[in-house]
Amino acid sequence: MTASVSADLVEPSPERPEEGTLLFSVDFSPMASPFFEPNRPSPKSIEVARMVERCVKDAGALDTETLCVLAGVKVWAIRVDIRVSNYEGNMTDCCALAAIAALRAFRRPDVTVVGSTVTIHPPADQQPVPLALHHTPITNTFAVFEEANVIVHDPSLMEDLTCDATITVAMNTAKEVCALQKSGGYAVTKAQLNECLNVAFKRTVDVSARLEEVLEALKKKSAHKVFADGVKPPAPLGK
C-alpha cells in the first residue's frame, strides 16, 4: 500500500473563500484482489475513502482554514492518493494510517504574500512547511459475530467477509472519539461498544507512539539530505 500527498495553489470556492480543500482517493488495484476491476471505483474503495475523510477532515485533524494563503485569491488544495496493492482485510485501518502518516510527513512549499501577489519558494531556497495537524486520529476496526458472541479486532479478509457487522472507531491519544461507523444489520450492545472503545484506545496509544518514532527518524533523515544538498540549516534561536 502506498499513500502520496500533493499540494496545489488554487482559487477557493466562492462559498468558502477562506478555506482550502482536502480530498482523499482510494484505489484498489486488480493486483490487490480479483474482486476489483481496473479504472473502476469499487463500493469498498468509496466506503474506505469516506471513512478516512471523516477520520481526518471531519474530525478536525486538519482544519481547512489553515490552508488559506490569501483569502478569496489562493488556497492550498491538498490531495491524498492511496493505492492498495494487497487486499487482506481491514483496509479501513490500513488506509487511514497510511493517509495520516503521509499527511504528517508531507511538507508543502513555503510562500510569501505581498499585497495580492503570492510567491512560491522552491525547497532549495526555503525549507518546506509542514501541514497544521491538530491531532492524530487512529482507526480501529472490529468484526462482530452474532452467533458466537465474539468480537474480533483487526479482522482478516475471511473474518471481514463472514462477520455480521463491523465497527470502526477513530480515536486520538486524548481518548477523544473522532469518528464512529457501524455497518451490518446486527445490533451492537452498549457493553460491546464500550469493549471496542477500550481496546481501540490501547491500540491508538501504541500505534501513535510507533508512528512518532518513524516520523522522527524520517525527519532526521530528511534534514540530513537537505543540508547535504547545500541548504543552510536554520540559525540557532537568539542569533
Backbone as CSV, one residue per row, in Angstrom:
resi,resn,N_x,N_y,N_z,CA_x,CA_y,CA_z,C_x,C_y,C_z
1,MET,0.843,-1.191,0.000,0.000,0.000,0.000,0.879,1.242,0.000
2,THR,0.478,2.224,-0.787,1.195,3.496,-0.827,0.205,4.643,-0.630
3,ALA,0.688,5.714,-0.029,-0.111,6.927,0.139,0.770,8.114,-0.213
4,SER,0.311,8.928,-1.131,1.072,10.100,-1.559,0.222,11.351,-1.395
5,VAL,0.883,12.448,-1.046,0.196,13.720,-0.833,0.726,14.740,-1.827
6,SER,-0.178,15.491,-2.433,0.200,16.566,-3.356,-0.511,17.850,-2.940
7,ALA,0.081,18.977,-3.301,-0.488,20.278,-2.935,-0.396,21.220,-4.121
8,ASP,-1.489,21.914,-4.395,-1.532,22.896,-5.474,-2.198,24.165,-4.970
9,LEU,-1.703,25.297,-5.426,-2.349,26.573,-5.115,-3.470,26.802,-6.118
10,VAL,-4.674,26.982,-5.624,-5.838,27.153,-6.488,-6.695,28.300,-5.963
11,GLU,-7.651,28.698,-6.772,-8.625,29.691,-6.313,-9.654,29.000,-5.422
12,PRO,-10.029,29.611,-4.314,-11.020,28.983,-3.429,-12.413,29.043,-4.034
13,SER,-13.309,28.236,-3.493,-14.690,28.298,-3.937,-15.327,29.581,-3.427
14,PRO,-16.246,30.170,-4.164,-16.888,31.414,-3.722,-17.618,31.259,-2.398
15,GLU,-18.120,30.047,-2.128,-18.850,29.816,-0.884,-17.927,29.771,0.322
16,ARG,-16.666,29.343,0.122,-15.704,29.235,1.225,-14.389,29.886,0.806
17,PRO,-14.356,31.214,0.750,-13.168,31.904,0.235,-11.949,31.826,1.139
18,GLU,-12.127,31.414,2.393,-11.008,31.364,3.338,-10.649,29.930,3.718
19,GLU,-11.063,28.964,2.910,-10.770,27.564,3.206,-10.135,26.875,2.007
20,GLY,-9.121,26.066,2.298,-8.552,25.218,1.272,-9.368,23.936,1.160
21,THR,-8.862,22.987,0.405,-9.580,21.727,0.207,-8.689,20.550,0.591
22,LEU,-9.323,19.495,1.053,-8.625,18.263,1.412,-9.427,17.102,0.840
23,LEU,-8.842,16.396,-0.119,-9.533,15.313,-0.812,-8.770,13.998,-0.633
24,PHE,-9.527,12.905,-0.568,-8.940,11.581,-0.425,-9.422,10.686,-1.565
25,SER,-8.507,9.905,-2.066,-8.828,8.946,-3.119,-8.219,7.601,-2.752
26,VAL,-9.030,6.538,-2.817,-8.557,5.188,-2.530,-8.761,4.328,-3.768
27,ASP,-7.697,3.701,-4.207,-7.746,2.882,-5.417,-7.346,1.450,-5.068
28,PHE,-8.259,0.505,-5.282,-7.961,-0.910,-5.110,-7.590,-1.461,-6.483
29,SER,-6.321,-1.739,-6.677,-5.878,-2.214,-7.983,-6.277,-3.679,-8.180
30,PRO,-6.416,-4.129,-9.431,-6.736,-5.541,-9.688,-5.692,-6.487,-9.111
31,MET,-4.465,-5.992,-8.934,-3.418,-6.823,-8.355,-3.728,-7.136,-6.879
32,ALA,-4.516,-6.262,-6.234,-4.842,-6.468,-4.820,-5.770,-7.650,-4.628
33,SER,-6.719,-7.829,-5.546,-7.701,-8.902,-5.414,-8.498,-9.013,-6.710
34,PRO,-8.962,-10.218,-7.049,-9.819,-10.364,-8.248,-11.183,-9.710,-8.071
35,PHE,-11.498,-9.232,-6.858,-12.766,-8.550,-6.631,-12.826,-7.204,-7.356
36,PHE,-11.682,-6.631,-7.693,-11.638,-5.262,-8.196,-11.282,-5.222,-9.676
37,GLU,-11.851,-4.219,-10.362,-11.632,-4.052,-11.790,-10.774,-2.811,-12.036
38,PRO,-9.985,-2.810,-13.110,-9.129,-1.657,-13.394,-9.937,-0.425,-13.795
39,ASN,-9.487,0.734,-13.304,-10.073,2.033,-13.665,-11.571,2.119,-13.369
40,ARG,-11.995,1.419,-12.329,-13.410,1.458,-11.957,-13.526,1.438,-10.436
41,PRO,-13.946,2.546,-9.820,-14.051,2.579,-8.357,-15.032,1.533,-7.847
42,SER,-14.626,0.808,-6.828,-15.492,-0.197,-6.231,-16.230,0.406,-5.035
43,PRO,-17.359,-0.176,-4.645,-18.053,0.314,-3.445,-17.155,0.300,-2.219
44,LYS,-16.238,-0.675,-2.145,-15.330,-0.765,-0.995,-14.377,0.422,-0.967
45,SER,-13.837,0.794,-2.114,-12.903,1.925,-2.150,-13.601,3.224,-1.786
46,ILE,-14.846,3.388,-2.222,-15.613,4.594,-1.881,-15.909,4.623,-0.389
47,GLU,-16.276,3.480,0.176,-16.568,3.394,1.609,-15.332,3.734,2.444
48,VAL,-14.192,3.176,2.060,-12.955,3.430,2.813,-12.544,4.890,2.697
49,ALA,-12.637,5.463,1.490,-12.260,6.865,1.289,-13.123,7.792,2.142
50,ARG,-14.414,7.493,2.240,-15.306,8.331,3.052,-14.965,8.236,4.534
51,MET,-14.606,7.036,4.992,-14.253,6.875,6.392,-12.947,7.594,6.713
52,VAL,-11.993,7.514,5.805,-10.725,8.219,6.010,-10.963,9.724,6.054
53,GLU,-11.840,10.220,5.194,-12.165,11.649,5.195,-12.833,12.060,6.509
54,ARG,-13.742,11.235,7.006,-14.383,11.533,8.289,-13.358,11.538,9.413
55,CYS,-12.432,10.603,9.343,-11.428,10.456,10.389,-10.484,11.654,10.447
56,VAL,-10.114,12.188,9.302,-9.107,13.246,9.256,-9.735,14.633,9.109
57,LYS,-10.568,14.794,8.091,-11.111,16.119,7.785,-12.265,16.497,8.696
58,ASP,-13.293,15.640,8.752,-14.483,15.969,9.539,-14.192,16.027,11.033
59,ALA,-13.180,15.280,11.480,-12.816,15.293,12.898,-11.916,16.465,13.253
60,GLY,-11.577,17.293,12.276,-10.790,18.486,12.544,-9.311,18.237,12.762
61,ALA,-8.807,17.074,12.318,-7.376,16.831,12.434,-6.599,17.847,11.604
62,LEU,-7.132,18.159,10.439,-6.552,19.209,9.596,-7.647,20.216,9.276
63,ASP,-7.548,21.381,9.861,-8.524,22.442,9.641,-8.270,23.063,8.276
64,THR,-9.259,23.033,7.400,-9.065,23.550,6.043,-8.837,25.067,6.018
65,GLU,-9.183,25.769,7.096,-8.905,27.211,7.139,-7.413,27.492,7.228
66,THR,-6.636,26.540,7.748,-5.186,26.718,7.815,-4.534,26.593,6.445
67,LEU,-5.305,26.170,5.450,-4.774,26.035,4.091,-4.966,27.309,3.273
68,CYS,-5.529,28.332,3.889,-5.748,29.597,3.183,-4.443,30.385,3.113
69,VAL,-4.081,30.843,1.922,-2.887,31.671,1.720,-3.276,33.132,1.601
70,LEU,-4.255,33.418,0.766,-4.778,34.769,0.582,-6.273,34.645,0.342
71,ALA,-7.053,35.103,1.305,-8.497,34.889,1.286,-9.117,35.363,-0.024
72,GLY,-9.886,34.479,-0.636,-10.566,34.807,-1.875,-9.694,34.759,-3.109
73,VAL,-8.393,34.514,-2.915,-7.468,34.539,-4.059,-6.763,33.198,-4.246
74,LYS,-6.047,32.744,-3.198,-5.294,31.498,-3.309,-5.406,30.692,-2.021
75,VAL,-5.645,29.408,-2.192,-5.656,28.462,-1.072,-4.947,27.191,-1.527
76,TRP,-4.534,26.398,-0.554,-3.918,25.122,-0.882,-4.997,24.056,-1.099
77,ALA,-4.834,23.291,-2.153,-5.670,22.113,-2.410,-4.806,20.888,-2.141
78,ILE,-5.099,20.197,-1.041,-4.330,19.019,-0.641,-5.067,17.769,-1.096
79,ARG,-4.342,16.866,-1.710,-4.932,15.614,-2.192,-4.104,14.437,-1.684
80,VAL,-4.789,13.448,-1.132,-4.139,12.234,-0.646,-4.607,11.068,-1.508
81,ASP,-3.680,10.447,-2.211,-3.992,9.302,-3.079,-3.437,8.033,-2.446
82,ILE,-4.327,7.098,-2.165,-3.959,5.834,-1.535,-4.194,4.711,-2.537
83,ARG,-3.189,3.877,-2.708,-3.317,2.754,-3.652,-3.052,1.453,-2.905
84,VAL,-4.033,0.563,-2.956,-3.947,-0.727,-2.270,-3.472,-1.786,-3.259
85,SER,-2.399,-2.464,-2.917,-1.851,-3.481,-3.818,-2.035,-4.895,-3.285
86,ASN,-2.541,-5.037,-2.051,-2.773,-6.364,-1.481,-3.964,-6.293,-0.536
87,TYR,-5.059,-6.923,-0.903,-6.296,-6.857,-0.126,-6.374,-8.068,0.796
88,GLU,-6.069,-7.850,2.085,-6.066,-8.939,3.054,-6.992,-8.661,4.234
89,GLY,-7.951,-7.762,4.057,-8.879,-7.445,5.134,-8.473,-6.199,5.895
90,ASN,-9.452,-5.606,6.585,-9.254,-4.421,7.416,-8.550,-3.299,6.648
91,MET,-9.054,-2.987,5.483,-8.442,-1.947,4.676,-8.678,-0.546,5.238
92,THR,-9.736,-0.375,6.001,-10.007,0.954,6.562,-8.873,1.403,7.471
93,ASP,-8.453,0.534,8.392,-7.369,0.894,9.308,-6.068,1.145,8.563
94,CYS,-5.784,0.285,7.588,-4.536,0.423,6.829,-4.509,1.731,6.043
95,CYS,-5.619,2.031,5.358,-5.673,3.235,4.532,-5.655,4.498,5.392
96,ALA,-6.373,4.471,6.510,-6.405,5.644,7.385,-5.030,5.923,7.975
97,LEU,-4.323,4.872,8.400,-2.987,5.062,8.959,-2.023,5.554,7.893
98,ALA,-2.125,5.005,6.689,-1.256,5.459,5.595,-1.516,6.929,5.273
99,ALA,-2.792,7.330,5.286,-3.143,8.721,4.980,-2.623,9.681,6.037
100,ILE,-2.835,9.356,7.311,-2.410,10.264,8.373,-0.894,10.326,8.454
101,ALA,-0.212,9.207,8.210,1.251,9.213,8.207,1.791,10.060,7.058
102,ALA,1.159,9.928,5.888,1.601,10.716,4.732,1.378,12.202,4.964
103,LEU,0.255,12.563,5.571,-0.011,13.973,5.860,0.959,14.520,6.901
104,ARG,1.298,13.716,7.904,2.237,14.158,8.925,3.634,14.350,8.338
105,ALA,4.006,13.508,7.381,5.346,13.586,6.798,5.449,14.628,5.686
106,PHE,4.314,15.030,5.134,4.314,15.921,3.976,4.781,17.328,4.339
107,ARG,5.482,17.955,3.413,5.907,19.347,3.544,5.537,20.086,2.262
108,ARG,4.776,21.163,2.424,4.398,21.966,1.258,5.412,23.089,1.058
109,PRO,5.499,23.657,-0.146,6.426,24.774,-0.364,6.043,25.991,0.480
110,ASP,7.039,26.719,0.926,6.782,27.958,1.651,6.359,29.035,0.651
111,VAL,5.539,29.970,1.116,5.056,31.040,0.238,5.214,32.379,0.931
112,THR,5.306,33.435,0.120,5.345,34.806,0.612,4.227,35.579,-0.069
113,VAL,3.487,36.340,0.726,2.381,37.137,0.203,2.709,38.609,0.347
114,VAL,2.740,39.303,-0.778,2.956,40.753,-0.799,1.805,41.378,-1.572
115,GLY,0.926,42.067,-0.843,-0.263,42.605,-1.494,-1.152,41.481,-1.970
116,SER,-1.373,41.422,-3.267,-2.174,40.340,-3.846,-1.308,39.347,-4.616
117,THR,0.017,39.450,-4.435,0.944,38.568,-5.141,1.430,37.468,-4.211
118,VAL,1.319,36.245,-4.677,1.757,35.083,-3.909,2.965,34.475,-4.609
119,THR,4.070,34.357,-3.884,5.300,33.800,-4.438,5.576,32.454,-3.776
120,ILE,5.774,31.428,-4.596,6.099,30.094,-4.100,7.615,29.930,-4.108
121,HIS,8.176,29.536,-2.974,9.619,29.363,-2.859,9.992,27.896,-3.050
122,PRO,10.932,27.604,-3.941,11.375,26.216,-4.116,12.113,25.731,-2.874
123,PRO,12.142,24.417,-2.643,12.805,23.874,-1.452,14.272,24.259,-1.328
124,ALA,14.935,24.518,-2.460,16.346,24.888,-2.401,16.555,26.272,-1.792
125,ASP,15.527,27.117,-1.831,15.638,28.474,-1.296,15.122,28.579,0.143
126,GLN,13.977,27.976,0.400,13.398,27.997,1.741,12.849,26.622,2.080
127,GLN,13.013,26.239,3.329,12.561,24.923,3.752,11.039,24.807,3.629
128,PRO,10.557,23.691,3.122,9.106,23.460,3.044,8.466,23.448,4.428
129,VAL,7.162,23.626,4.454,6.422,23.819,5.699,5.487,22.636,5.944
130,PRO,5.444,22.115,7.175,4.504,21.017,7.469,3.075,21.514,7.528
131,LEU,2.135,20.610,7.351,0.726,20.943,7.488,0.369,21.088,8.969
132,ALA,-0.630,21.911,9.241,-1.028,22.175,10.632,-2.041,21.129,11.085
133,LEU,-1.527,19.978,11.499,-2.391,18.913,12.007,-2.550,19.082,13.516
134,HIS,-3.780,19.142,13.975,-4.056,19.407,15.382,-3.965,18.149,16.244
135,HIS,-4.281,16.992,15.683,-4.164,15.738,16.413,-4.048,14.606,15.410
136,THR,-3.758,13.411,15.915,-3.516,12.266,15.038,-4.518,11.161,15.324
137,PRO,-5.613,11.099,14.587,-6.596,10.031,14.803,-6.105,8.691,14.248
138,ILE,-6.381,7.640,14.981,-6.042,6.280,14.573,-7.332,5.454,14.545
139,THR,-7.571,4.739,13.465,-8.795,3.942,13.358,-8.557,2.514,13.831
140,ASN,-9.603,1.923,14.396,-9.589,0.531,14.828,-10.887,-0.118,14.367
141,THR,-10.772,-1.221,13.657,-11.944,-1.908,13.130,-12.145,-3.238,13.839
142,PHE,-13.410,-3.544,14.125,-13.782,-4.778,14.820,-14.845,-5.503,13.998
143,ALA,-14.712,-6.820,13.921,-15.714,-7.670,13.272,-16.549,-8.347,14.355
144,VAL,-17.871,-8.262,14.217,-18.779,-8.813,15.223,-19.466,-10.053,14.658
145,PHE,-19.427,-11.154,15.430,-20.080,-12.404,15.044,-21.201,-12.672,16.049
146,GLU,-22.441,-12.585,15.569,-23.597,-12.651,16.461,-23.756,-14.023,17.108
147,GLU,-23.717,-15.089,16.331,-23.997,-16.425,16.858,-22.999,-16.838,17.935
148,ALA,-21.723,-16.543,17.695,-20.691,-16.924,18.660,-20.490,-15.871,19.739
149,ASN,-21.154,-14.722,19.587,-20.986,-13.612,20.532,-19.501,-13.250,20.687
150,VAL,-18.851,-13.073,19.548,-17.417,-12.813,19.506,-17.158,-11.528,18.736
151,ILE,-16.210,-10.737,19.241,-15.762,-9.531,18.545,-14.280,-9.696,18.235
152,VAL,-13.916,-9.536,16.979,-12.540,-9.720,16.538,-11.950,-8.368,16.155
153,HIS,-10.832,-8.021,16.783,-10.131,-6.788,16.457,-9.188,-7.032,15.291
154,ASP,-9.086,-6.057,14.382,-8.224,-6.155,13.206,-8.554,-7.411,12.400
155,PRO,-9.769,-7.509,11.855,-10.206,-8.732,11.176,-9.429,-9.028,9.896
156,SER,-9.261,-10.320,9.632,-8.659,-10.762,8.377,-9.693,-10.652,7.268
157,LEU,-9.279,-10.988,6.060,-10.197,-10.905,4.930,-11.377,-11.853,5.125
158,MET,-11.120,-13.092,5.551,-12.195,-14.052,5.754,-13.138,-13.585,6.863
159,GLU,-12.598,-13.055,7.943,-13.425,-12.541,9.032,-14.238,-11.335,8.580
160,ASP,-13.630,-10.526,7.746,-14.315,-9.344,7.229,-15.498,-9.723,6.350
161,LEU,-15.348,-10.807,5.588,-16.386,-11.225,4.648,-17.508,-12.010,5.311
162,THR,-17.239,-12.629,6.444,-18.231,-13.518,7.064,-18.858,-12.962,8.336
163,CYS,-18.434,-11.813,8.815,-18.967,-11.276,10.068,-20.379,-10.717,9.865
164,ASP,-21.071,-10.522,10.976,-22.430,-9.977,10.930,-22.446,-8.457,10.945
165,ALA,-21.396,-7.851,11.446,-21.311,-6.386,11.484,-19.863,-5.987,11.714
166,THR,-19.546,-4.756,11.355,-18.225,-4.209,11.649,-18.385,-2.863,12.347
167,ILE,-17.458,-2.575,13.230,-17.426,-1.304,13.941,-16.054,-0.690,13.718
168,THR,-16.015,0.541,13.268,-14.757,1.253,13.100,-14.767,2.486,13.991
169,VAL,-13.756,2.581,14.842,-13.626,3.690,15.784,-12.341,4.441,15.494
170,ALA,-12.434,5.738,15.333,-11.250,6.583,15.184,-11.062,7.368,16.472
171,MET,-9.885,7.231,17.089,-9.592,7.902,18.349,-8.217,8.545,18.285
172,ASN,-7.975,9.467,19.213,-6.638,10.017,19.375,-6.146,9.715,20.786
173,THR,-4.916,10.118,21.091,-4.330,9.782,22.382,-4.964,10.539,23.539
174,ALA,-5.805,11.531,23.246,-6.552,12.225,24.291,-7.839,11.482,24.628
175,LYS,-8.023,10.312,24.040,-9.200,9.451,24.230,-10.469,10.095,23.683
176,GLU,-10.307,10.939,22.682,-11.452,11.545,22.010,-11.875,10.656,20.847
177,VAL,-13.165,10.393,20.748,-13.691,9.629,19.616,-13.870,10.593,18.445
178,CYS,-13.057,10.420,17.431,-13.072,11.331,16.280,-14.108,10.925,15.242
179,ALA,-14.374,9.641,15.134,-15.364,9.140,14.178,-15.777,7.742,14.612
180,LEU,-17.018,7.388,14.283,-17.545,6.072,14.641,-18.463,5.611,13.515
181,GLN,-18.219,4.410,13.041,-19.034,3.888,11.947,-19.350,2.418,12.188
182,LYS,-20.602,2.050,11.965,-21.028,0.658,12.067,-21.705,0.253,10.765
183,SER,-21.385,-0.921,10.293,-22.040,-1.462,9.102,-22.528,-2.870,9.410
184,GLY,-23.583,-3.293,8.745,-24.170,-4.606,9.003,-25.437,-4.486,9.820
185,GLY,-26.276,-5.529,9.766,-27.590,-5.459,10.393,-27.625,-5.819,11.860
186,TYR,-26.534,-6.361,12.408,-26.551,-6.793,13.806,-26.521,-5.579,14.738
187,ALA,-27.395,-5.599,15.749,-27.465,-4.502,16.713,-26.425,-4.721,17.809
188,VAL,-25.442,-3.843,17.873,-24.364,-3.950,18.856,-24.848,-3.403,20.199
189,THR,-24.533,-4.112,21.279,-24.941,-3.668,22.606,-23.995,-2.594,23.134
190,LYS,-24.444,-1.905,24.166,-23.626,-0.869,24.789,-22.359,-1.466,25.379
191,ALA,-22.473,-2.645,25.988,-21.305,-3.304,26.569,-20.284,-3.658,25.494
192,GLN,-20.757,-4.143,24.350,-19.844,-4.483,23.254,-19.149,-3.241,22.711
193,LEU,-19.899,-2.153,22.585,-19.302,-0.916,22.092,-18.254,-0.394,23.060
194,ASN,-18.541,-0.437,24.346,-17.565,0.016,25.342,-16.296,-0.827,25.306
195,GLU,-16.473,-2.128,25.096,-15.306,-3.009,24.984,-14.444,-2.614,23.783
196,CYS,-15.102,-2.320,22.673,-14.379,-1.892,21.471,-13.632,-0.575,21.714
197,LEU,-14.268,0.350,22.422,-13.642,1.637,22.701,-12.401,1.478,23.576
198,ASN,-12.474,0.605,24.553,-11.330,0.385,25.440,-10.151,-0.224,24.684
199,VAL,-10.443,-1.223,23.855,-9.385,-1.845,23.066,-8.814,-0.846,22.058
200,ALA,-9.703,-0.053,21.462,-9.262,0.932,20.464,-8.313,1.951,21.076
201,PHE,-8.599,2.388,22.286,-7.738,3.392,22.912,-6.341,2.831,23.188
202,LYS,-6.269,1.589,23.669,-4.962,0.988,23.952,-4.131,0.869,22.681
203,ARG,-4.794,0.430,21.598,-4.046,0.301,20.344,-3.684,1.668,19.780
204,THR,-4.552,2.651,19.971,-4.258,4.007,19.491,-2.991,4.548,20.134
205,VAL,-2.839,4.333,21.422,-1.638,4.788,22.122,-0.395,4.096,21.563
206,ASP,-0.482,2.784,21.347,0.669,2.025,20.841,1.034,2.443,19.424
207,VAL,0.020,2.544,18.559,0.285,2.900,17.161,0.795,4.335,17.054
208,SER,0.239,5.233,17.840,0.680,6.640,17.812,2.142,6.756,18.226
209,ALA,2.545,6.000,19.251,3.936,6.034,19.700,4.869,5.521,18.606
210,ARG,4.465,4.449,17.959,5.286,3.900,16.873,5.349,4.865,15.697
211,LEU,4.232,5.505,15.394,4.204,6.468,14.295,5.132,7.646,14.579
212,GLU,5.150,8.126,15.805,6.033,9.235,16.165,7.500,8.845,15.998
213,GLU,7.832,7.605,16.349,9.208,7.136,16.180,9.606,7.133,14.697
214,VAL,8.714,6.641,13.866,9.001,6.578,12.428,9.134,7.976,11.840
215,LEU,8.231,8.883,12.219,8.269,10.240,11.691,9.513,10.985,12.157
216,GLU,9.938,10.742,13.393,11.150,11.387,13.910,12.379,10.902,13.152
217,ALA,12.429,9.596,12.874,13.543,9.058,12.096,13.548,9.620,10.679
218,LEU,12.364,9.753,10.094,12.254,10.325,8.750,12.671,11.791,8.750
219,LYS,12.310,12.517,9.790,12.664,13.929,9.903,14.176,14.111,9.943
220,LYS,14.853,13.274,10.727,16.316,13.359,10.816,16.964,13.002,9.490
221,LYS,16.432,11.990,8.829,16.976,11.580,7.531,16.785,12.674,6.492
222,SER,15.590,13.296,6.485,15.310,14.360,5.517,16.167,15.579,5.787
223,ALA,16.368,15.932,7.060,17.197,17.088,7.398,18.630,16.868,6.948
224,HIS,19.136,15.668,7.111,20.496,15.358,6.682,20.627,15.501,5.176
225,LYS,19.626,15.061,4.433,19.654,15.150,2.979,19.602,16.600,2.514
226,VAL,18.731,17.408,3.150,18.610,18.812,2.761,19.912,19.556,2.994
227,PHE,20.524,19.350,4.159,21.768,20.042,4.465,22.892,19.574,3.546
228,ALA,22.874,18.290,3.191,23.902,17.767,2.293,23.757,18.355,0.900
229,ASP,22.521,18.749,0.527,22.293,19.339,-0.787,22.663,20.807,-0.850
230,GLY,23.110,21.374,0.267,23.586,22.746,0.237,22.664,23.777,0.812
231,VAL,21.533,23.388,1.383,20.623,24.337,2.010,21.102,24.598,3.439
232,LYS,21.196,25.854,3.813,21.686,26.185,5.143,20.705,25.737,6.218
233,PRO,21.219,25.176,7.315,20.330,24.837,8.414,19.842,26.097,9.092
234,PRO,18.700,26.059,9.791,18.193,27.249,10.451,19.147,27.742,11.518
235,ALA,19.214,29.059,11.667,20.107,29.647,12.666,19.604,29.339,14.070
236,PRO,20.506,29.185,15.045,20.063,28.940,16.417,19.210,30.084,16.934
237,LEU,18.335,29.774,17.879,17.482,30.814,18.453,18.324,31.888,19.115
238,GLY,17.919,33.137,18.911,18.620,34.251,19.529,19.760,34.797,18.709
239,LYS,19.989,34.228,17.518,21.046,34.734,16.644,20.485,35.129,15.299
